[in-house]
Amino acid sequence: MNGQPSPAPVPHPFTLRLALGLVGVLIAALTAGLNDRVTDIALADIRAALGISYDQGSWITALYQAAQVASMMIAPWFAVTLSLRRVTLGVASVFTVTGVLLPFVTDIQLFLLLRVIQALCAGAFPPILMTVALRFLPPGIKLFGLSAYALTATFGPNMAASLAAFWTDSIGWQFVFWQVAPPMLIAMPLIGWGLPQDPVRRERFRQMDWFGMLTGGSGIALLILALTQGERLDWLNSPLISAMLFSSAALLLVFLINEWFHPLPLFRLQMLQRKNLIHGLLALAGVLTVALSGSALPSAYFAQVEGFRTLQFAPLAMAIGLPQLLIAPLVAALLNLRWIDCRWMLTAGAALLIGSCVLGSQLTSTWARENFWLIQLMQAFGQPMMIIAVLMSATSVVLPPEGPFAAAMFNTVRGVASVAASTLVQSFLSQREKFHSHSLLDQAANRGWLLSAESSASATASTPLLPDGSISSAENIARFSTLVKHQAMVLSISDAYLMLIGFSLLLVVLTAWLPKRVWPPQTLIQPATHTPG
C-alpha cells in the first residue's frame, strides 16, 4: 500500500486483430454518444409516446446524464481489475438489451430505472476507449487513435440531430432506442475477438476505493442533477437544488481528500502537478463550451425564431459532424510532423472558432440556412484542431500504467463540462432574452408613435396601435408580441456568440502560459546507435 502505480500489463504487439478490437470499442463509444444526444433531441416525441409531462420528461435526460458521468469515474478501475475485454463486453451487452427493452416499457419509474442502467453502461465506453488507445497503440499511430477518440466529441453529437429527425419523422420513435442494437452487434464480436484477455486482478479488490466510489459518484451525480434541473426549478430559490448543490460540494471535497491519500484511487491527483495535464483538463472544458457555438446556438435560432423542426436544421449540424471522418485523421497526421507545435494547432483552431463566432454575432432575423454554412465550415475544422491538440498535449505526460487514472479524470471532466456548458449557454440565453424583451418593450413604450397606424385598415404587426394608443386588433398585437420575442432571441444568441469569443480568448491565453512544448510520440523513439568497436 505504497501508492505507486500498478504494474503495467503485459504489452501486446499491434496486429490486425487488435486493431479490429479497437475499432469495436470505437463503434461502441460512438453508439453510446449518439444514444445520449438522439434521445435528448427526440425527447418531445418520447414524452408524447409515453404520455408524460414536461417535468417528468426532464428527468429522463437528467438521470441519464448523472449516471453516465458517475460511471466515467469508476469504469477504468473495473476495466483494469476485471480486464478490458470482460468489462467492455459486459457493459455493451447490458447497454444493448436495455435499449431494445425501453420502447416496450410504459411505467415511468421502470423506464427511468432502465435508462439509469443504460447510462451506467454508456458512461464506461469513452474512458475505456481512451484507455485502450493509450495502452495498445504504437507511437506511430497513437495520435490517430486519439483522433478516433475525438470523434466521440465532434462526430457523434453533430450527427445526432439528423438521426433523431429521421427516426421520429420517418420511421418511429421506438428506433430512437433500437438504433443502438445494429452497431453494438457489430462492435461486440470485434471486441471479443480483437481485445486481448487480461487476467482478473483480484488483489485489487483488497484495496478497492469503495469510499471514493460512493462519495465521488454521488457527488458528481448530484451536481449533474442540479445543473440539469436548476433552470426549471429556479436554481437557489428551490430547496431541492440548494440541497443537491450543498451535498455535492461536501461529497466532492471529501472525495478529493480521500483520493489524495488512497493507495489505489480512482483519480491520482498527484498527476495534476504536471502542467500539460492540468492544462488539458481545463482546455477540454473550454473547448466543449466554445463548441456549442456550432450546435446549440444555430439550433436555438432555427427552433425558436424560424420555427423549424429538427429535420430542417439537421444539415447544419451534419456539416460539422460528417467531415470529421476526414478532418480528424488529417489533423492527427499534421500533428505527427515534428515541426508542428500542438499549441499552435490549438491556437489556430481557436482562431477559426473565434472567426465563426464573430460571423455569428452578426445574426439577424432574416438569416436562413445559407448564412450559416461558412460558420459551420470553420467549426468543422476548428473543433478537431483544438480537441486533438489538447489530447496530444495532455496524454504526452501520462505513463502507460497511469492511463486508467488519466482516462477517469479526463472523461469525468468532459462529462461534467458538457452538462455545465450546455446549462451555462441555456441560462445565458434565457437571461439575455428577458433583458432584451424588457428593453425592446421599454423603447416601444417611449416611442409609441412609431407603432401607430393611421387606421385599423392600415395597421400591421409592426404598427399594431391606433393614433389614440388603443390596439388595432388582437391579431396584430399578438403578432407584434411574437416579433418582439423573436428579436429578443436573435439579440440573445448574438450575445452568446460574443460570450463564447471570450472563452476562446481565455483558452488562447491559457495555452500560451501553461503547457510545455511536446513532440509527436514516434519522434521520441531513439534510433539504435552504433557503439565504437
PyMOL commands that set and color helices and strands:
alter all, ss='L'
color gray80, all
select helices_A, chain A and resi 16-41+43-50+54-82+84-104+108-122+125-136+139-171+175-178+181-194+202-207+210-233+235-237+239-261+269-273+275-294+296-304+310-321+324-335+342-360+369-395+400-446+448-451+474-513+521-524
alter helices_A, ss='H'
color red, helices_A
deselect
rebuild
show_as cartoon
